[in-house]
């Protein structure tokens, strides 16, 4: 019975315990990888490290200086553009104010012309009323004079 239990244990470990097989595959893969590739990856990484180091030492300061110069150029151009934009805005504001002033002057002229027309109309009405009043007074006084003349003749 011990043999059966031992055989069943061996069968179970072979069926369900894959660690020895996986470890063997890993060792085989690593061995093949190291043999076939050799030190190629480390050499590539070393070369890449050298290139990065050279870039940092040589190209970065050159590019940094160039970028500083370009940045100062851009800033000066922006300042010039801002100055020109302010001048354009001032001109536009003056033109707008002069246009608005002209419109206001035209509006005032129209209002003045309307005012003068209204004053002329009122003057004509007053003159007409005055003429009527003068006419009424003159007829009234002419009647009074006639009445007075009649009274004086009758006396």
Number of C-alpha atoms within 10 A of each C-alpha: 6 7 8 9 10 11 12 12 12 12 12 11 12 13 9 8 12 10 11 10 11 11 11 10 12 12 12 12 12 11 11 12 11 13 10 10 10 11 11 11 11 11 11 11 12 12 12 12 12 12 12 12 12 12 13 12 11 10 13 12 12 13 11 11 12 12 12 12 12 12 12 12 12 12 12 12 12 12 12 12 12 12 12 12 12 12 12 12 12 12 12 12 12 12 12 12 12 12 12 12 12 12 12 12 12 12 12 12 12 12 12 12 12 12 12 12 12 12 12 12 12 12 12 12 12 12 12 12 12 12 12 12 12 12 12 12 12 12 12 12 13 12 12 12 12 12 12 13 12 11 10 9 8 7 6
